Amino acid sequence: MWRASVPTQRRGATLLMLGFATTFGASVRADEPHLSISGYDPVAYFTDGRPIQGKSEYEYLWHKLRWRFASGEHRELFSKDPNRYAPQYDGYCAMGVTNNAAAHKDSVDPNAWAIVDGKLYLVHNTFWLEEWRKHASEYIKRADLEWQAVEDLPAPTIVGPPCAASPPTTLVALRDGGHWLVVAGQVARDETGKIVGTGDMRAQIEQVGKNVDACLKAGGATVNDIVFTVNHVTAPAEFDKNADLAQRYFGPPSPKSLTVPAAQLPGPDYLLEVEAFAAVK
């Protein structure tokens, strides 16, 4: 039996992924324990049925990670039985851990969560949560096996400016060597935060492409390194008409790439949002 949270506003809550700089802090020193799940209280998912931001005065160190809680009572519950309340895979993306040779640790959106058979799972964002839900039992079995090889991999590194901090772009180490640059969903917003190309798919593809390119460069990659993309678009047919421009910025079509119809994006004037996964050394 399981329950999950899938906010109506798809990425409006990629938001906290999100308010955040997700997952495990990017600003702490490498030798310091990372802040898990962006400082959200793992106990609250069970007791309150929703994500609640923890407080710095209620911290607990476990599995070389800092966990925060909304109250001393929640910290006490966790300290007595961490395995009961801690998210699986130390709070890293449950979908990422299933990725076979490319299995990895990645950041999560505290709003993209599910409790399955009494265990808490968190996923990179709400889109991937929906994908994970379709085959949750199978993914859990795979991830439980993969975690043995993934557990000791380094935590994801958050790529900073010019890449937007929220949602964050991350550099992740893969189980079988190498790295992926996971470019978080990019929309048609310029460096000042202004929407570009309202009502114009081609103009938005170009602006999104420029943003993806900036993130690729910041992470040491180019368009030629893109393995696949996930394109969330409000008008798939219109997007397909501009395949030439999309290929220039997002690389040749890949069997792994997805074009997903989206009724709603982070704002009413956005026509597309693109996630890109690039292989880097």
MARTIKOL-892913 format. One record per residue (C-alpha): residue in one letter; x negated, y negated, z negated. Coordinates in steps of 0.5 Angstrom, whole numbers. Last residue first. Layout:
% residues N
+------+-------+-------+-------+
: code :     X :     Y :     Z :
+------+-------+-------+-------+
:    A :     X :     Y :     Z :
...
+------+-------+-------+-------+
This chain:
% residues 281
+------+-------+-------+-------+
: code :     X :     Y :     Z :
+------+-------+-------+-------+
:    K :   -69 :   -25 :    37 :
:    V :   -62 :   -28 :    39 :
:    A :   -56 :   -25 :    41 :
:    A :   -50 :   -30 :    42 :
:    F :   -43 :   -29 :    39 :
:    A :   -38 :   -35 :    41 :
:    E :   -32 :   -38 :    38 :
:    V :   -28 :   -42 :    43 :
:    E :   -22 :   -47 :    41 :
:    L :   -17 :   -49 :    46 :
:    L :   -11 :   -54 :    48 :
:    Y :   -12 :   -58 :    42 :
:    D :    -7 :   -64 :    42 :
:    P :    -3 :   -61 :    36 :
:    G :    -9 :   -60 :    32 :
:    P :   -12 :   -54 :    29 :
:    L :    -9 :   -49 :    34 :
:    Q :    -2 :   -47 :    35 :
:    A :     2 :   -43 :    40 :
:    A :    -5 :   -39 :    41 :
:    P :    -5 :   -34 :    47 :
:    V :   -12 :   -30 :    46 :
:    T :   -17 :   -30 :    52 :
:    L :   -22 :   -24 :    49 :
:    S :   -29 :   -23 :    51 :
:    K :   -32 :   -16 :    50 :
:    P :   -32 :   -14 :    58 :
:    S :   -36 :   -20 :    59 :
:    P :   -34 :   -26 :    64 :
:    P :   -41 :   -30 :    66 :
:    G :   -43 :   -35 :    61 :
:    F :   -39 :   -40 :    56 :
:    Y :   -41 :   -46 :    59 :
:    R :   -42 :   -45 :    66 :
:    Q :   -37 :   -40 :    66 :
:    A :   -32 :   -44 :    63 :
:    L :   -33 :   -49 :    68 :
:    D :   -32 :   -44 :    74 :
:    A :   -26 :   -41 :    70 :
:    N :   -22 :   -47 :    71 :
:    K :   -16 :   -44 :    73 :
:    D :   -16 :   -39 :    68 :
:    F :   -15 :   -44 :    63 :
:    E :    -9 :   -46 :    66 :
:    A :    -6 :   -39 :    66 :
:    P :    -8 :   -38 :    59 :
:    A :    -4 :   -44 :    56 :
:    T :    -5 :   -45 :    49 :
:    V :   -12 :   -42 :    49 :
:    H :   -16 :   -39 :    44 :
:    N :   -22 :   -36 :    47 :
:    V :   -26 :   -31 :    44 :
:    T :   -33 :   -30 :    47 :
:    F :   -38 :   -25 :    48 :
:    V :   -45 :   -23 :    48 :
:    I :   -48 :   -30 :    49 :
:    D :   -55 :   -31 :    50 :
:    N :   -55 :   -34 :    57 :
:    V :   -51 :   -40 :    54 :
:    T :   -57 :   -41 :    50 :
:    A :   -60 :   -39 :    43 :
:    G :   -64 :   -42 :    38 :
:    G :   -59 :   -44 :    33 :
:    A :   -59 :   -51 :    34 :
:    K :   -59 :   -50 :    41 :
:    L :   -53 :   -45 :    41 :
:    C :   -49 :   -50 :    36 :
:    A :   -50 :   -56 :    41 :
:    D :   -48 :   -51 :    47 :
:    V :   -42 :   -49 :    43 :
:    N :   -40 :   -57 :    43 :
:    K :   -42 :   -58 :    50 :
:    G :   -37 :   -53 :    52 :
:    V :   -32 :   -55 :    48 :
:    Q :   -32 :   -62 :    51 :
:    E :   -32 :   -59 :    58 :
:    I :   -26 :   -54 :    56 :
:    Q :   -23 :   -60 :    54 :
:    A :   -24 :   -64 :    60 :
:    R :   -21 :   -58 :    64 :
:    M :   -15 :   -57 :    60 :
:    D :   -13 :   -64 :    60 :
:    G :    -7 :   -66 :    56 :
:    T :   -11 :   -70 :    51 :
:    G :   -18 :   -70 :    54 :
:    V :   -23 :   -71 :    48 :
:    I :   -20 :   -71 :    41 :
:    K :   -24 :   -76 :    36 :
:    G :   -29 :   -73 :    31 :
:    T :   -35 :   -78 :    32 :
:    E :   -39 :   -73 :    35 :
:    D :   -33 :   -71 :    40 :
:    R :   -28 :   -66 :    39 :
:    A :   -25 :   -61 :    44 :
:    V :   -25 :   -55 :    39 :
:    Q :   -30 :   -50 :    37 :
:    G :   -29 :   -44 :    33 :
:    A :   -35 :   -42 :    29 :
:    V :   -41 :   -40 :    33 :
:    V :   -44 :   -33 :    31 :
:    L :   -51 :   -33 :    32 :
:    W :   -53 :   -26 :    32 :
:    H :   -59 :   -23 :    30 :
:    G :   -64 :   -17 :    32 :
:    G :   -65 :   -11 :    28 :
:    D :   -60 :    -4 :    28 :
:    R :   -56 :    -7 :    22 :
:    L :   -56 :   -14 :    25 :
:    A :   -58 :   -20 :    21 :
:    V :   -53 :   -26 :    22 :
:    L :   -54 :   -34 :    24 :
:    T :   -48 :   -37 :    22 :
:    T :   -44 :   -43 :    25 :
:    P :   -39 :   -46 :    19 :
:    P :   -32 :   -48 :    20 :
:    S :   -33 :   -53 :    17 :
:    A :   -40 :   -56 :    17 :
:    A :   -40 :   -58 :    24 :
:    C :   -46 :   -56 :    29 :
:    P :   -50 :   -62 :    30 :
:    P :   -52 :   -61 :    25 :
:    G :   -53 :   -55 :    20 :
:    V :   -53 :   -47 :    22 :
:    I :   -51 :   -43 :    16 :
:    T :   -55 :   -37 :    14 :
:    P :   -52 :   -30 :    13 :
:    A :   -54 :   -26 :     7 :
:    P :   -60 :   -22 :     8 :
:    L :   -59 :   -14 :    10 :
:    D :   -59 :   -10 :     3 :
:    E :   -52 :    -8 :     4 :
:    V :   -52 :    -7 :    11 :
:    A :   -54 :     0 :    11 :
:    Q :   -50 :     3 :     6 :
:    W :   -45 :    -2 :     8 :
:    E :   -44 :     2 :    14 :
:    L :   -40 :     8 :    11 :
:    D :   -35 :     4 :     7 :
:    A :   -35 :     0 :    13 :
:    R :   -32 :     5 :    18 :
:    K :   -27 :     8 :    13 :
:    I :   -25 :     1 :    12 :
:    Y :   -24 :     0 :    19 :
:    E :   -20 :     6 :    20 :
:    S :   -15 :     4 :    15 :
:    A :   -14 :    -3 :    17 :
:    H :   -13 :    -1 :    24 :
:    K :    -8 :    -7 :    26 :
:    R :   -10 :   -11 :    20 :
:    W :   -17 :   -12 :    22 :
:    E :   -14 :   -16 :    28 :
:    E :   -10 :   -20 :    24 :
:    L :   -16 :   -21 :    19 :
:    W :   -20 :   -23 :    25 :
:    F :   -15 :   -29 :    27 :
:    T :   -15 :   -31 :    20 :
:    N :   -22 :   -32 :    19 :
:    H :   -29 :   -29 :    17 :
:    V :   -25 :   -23 :    13 :
:    L :   -24 :   -22 :     6 :
:    Y :   -22 :   -15 :     3 :
:    L :   -19 :   -14 :    -4 :
:    K :   -18 :    -7 :    -7 :
:    G :   -12 :    -4 :   -10 :
:    D :   -10 :     1 :    -5 :
:    V :   -11 :    -5 :     0 :
:    I :   -11 :   -12 :    -2 :
:    A :   -12 :   -17 :     4 :
:    W :   -15 :   -24 :     5 :
:    A :   -16 :   -29 :    10 :
:    N :   -15 :   -35 :     6 :
:    P :   -22 :   -35 :     3 :
:    D :   -25 :   -35 :    10 :
:    V :   -31 :   -31 :    10 :
:    S :   -38 :   -31 :    12 :
:    D :   -42 :   -26 :    15 :
:    K :   -46 :   -19 :    13 :
:    H :   -48 :   -15 :    19 :
:    A :   -46 :    -9 :    23 :
:    A :   -49 :   -10 :    30 :
:    A :   -51 :    -2 :    31 :
:    N :   -44 :     0 :    29 :
:    N :   -39 :    -7 :    28 :
:    T :   -35 :    -5 :    21 :
:    V :   -39 :    -9 :    17 :
:    G :   -37 :   -15 :    21 :
:    M :   -29 :   -14 :    20 :
:    A :   -30 :   -14 :    12 :
:    C :   -33 :   -20 :    12 :
:    Y :   -38 :   -21 :     6 :
:    G :   -35 :   -21 :    -1 :
:    D :   -40 :   -16 :    -4 :
:    Y :   -38 :   -11 :     1 :
:    Q :   -31 :   -10 :    -2 :
:    P :   -28 :   -16 :    -6 :
:    A :   -30 :   -16 :   -14 :
:    Y :   -24 :   -15 :   -18 :
:    R :   -24 :    -8 :   -20 :
:    N :   -31 :    -7 :   -19 :
:    P :   -33 :   -12 :   -24 :
:    D :   -29 :    -9 :   -30 :
:    K :   -31 :   -12 :   -36 :
:    S :   -34 :   -18 :   -33 :
:    F :   -28 :   -19 :   -29 :
:    L :   -23 :   -20 :   -34 :
:    E :   -27 :   -24 :   -38 :
:    R :   -28 :   -29 :   -32 :
:    H :   -21 :   -29 :   -31 :
:    E :   -20 :   -31 :   -38 :
:    G :   -25 :   -36 :   -38 :
:    S :   -21 :   -40 :   -33 :
:    A :   -21 :   -41 :   -25 :
:    F :   -27 :   -37 :   -24 :
:    R :   -33 :   -37 :   -20 :
:    W :   -38 :   -31 :   -18 :
:    R :   -45 :   -32 :   -17 :
:    L :   -49 :   -27 :   -13 :
:    K :   -55 :   -22 :   -15 :
:    H :   -50 :   -16 :   -15 :
:    W :   -46 :   -20 :   -21 :
:    L :   -48 :   -27 :   -24 :
:    Y :   -42 :   -30 :   -28 :
:    E :   -39 :   -37 :   -27 :
:    Y :   -34 :   -41 :   -31 :
:    E :   -36 :   -48 :   -32 :
:    S :   -37 :   -49 :   -24 :
:    K :   -30 :   -48 :   -23 :
:    G :   -26 :   -43 :   -19 :
:    Q :   -22 :   -45 :   -13 :
:    I :   -15 :   -41 :   -12 :
:    P :   -14 :   -36 :    -7 :
:    R :    -7 :   -33 :    -8 :
:    G :    -3 :   -27 :   -11 :
:    D :    -4 :   -30 :   -18 :
:    T :    -6 :   -24 :   -22 :
:    F :   -10 :   -20 :   -16 :
:    Y :   -12 :   -25 :   -12 :
:    A :   -14 :   -30 :   -18 :
:    V :   -19 :   -25 :   -20 :
:    P :   -23 :   -26 :   -14 :
:    D :   -24 :   -34 :   -16 :
:    Y :   -26 :   -38 :   -10 :
:    G :   -33 :   -41 :   -11 :
:    S :   -34 :   -41 :    -3 :
:    I :   -33 :   -33 :    -3 :
:    S :   -40 :   -32 :    -7 :
:    L :   -45 :   -37 :    -9 :
:    H :   -52 :   -35 :    -7 :
:    P :   -56 :   -33 :   -13 :
:    E :   -63 :   -37 :   -12 :
:    D :   -69 :   -35 :    -9 :
:    A :   -67 :   -38 :    -2 :
:    R :   -66 :   -45 :    -5 :
:    V :   -58 :   -47 :    -5 :
:    S :   -56 :   -51 :     1 :
:    A :   -53 :   -45 :     5 :
:    G :   -48 :   -43 :     0 :
:    F :   -45 :   -36 :     1 :
:    T :   -38 :   -36 :     4 :
:    T :   -36 :   -42 :     7 :
:    A :   -38 :   -49 :     8 :
:    F :   -33 :   -50 :     4 :
:    G :   -27 :   -54 :     5 :
:    L :   -26 :   -48 :    10 :
:    M :   -27 :   -43 :    11 :
:    L :   -22 :   -48 :     7 :
:    L :   -20 :   -50 :    14 :
:    T :   -20 :   -44 :    17 :
:    A :   -13 :   -46 :    14 :
:    G :   -11 :   -50 :    19 :
:    R :   -14 :   -44 :    23 :
:    R :    -7 :   -41 :    24 :
:    Q :    -2 :   -45 :    21 :
:    T :     2 :   -40 :    18 :
:    P :    -3 :   -37 :    13 :
:    V :    -4 :   -30 :    14 :
:    S :    -4 :   -27 :     7 :
:    A :    -4 :   -20 :     6 :
:    R :    -1 :   -14 :     2 :
:    W :    -3 :    -7 :     2 :
:    M :     0 :     0 :     0 :
+------+-------+-------+-------+
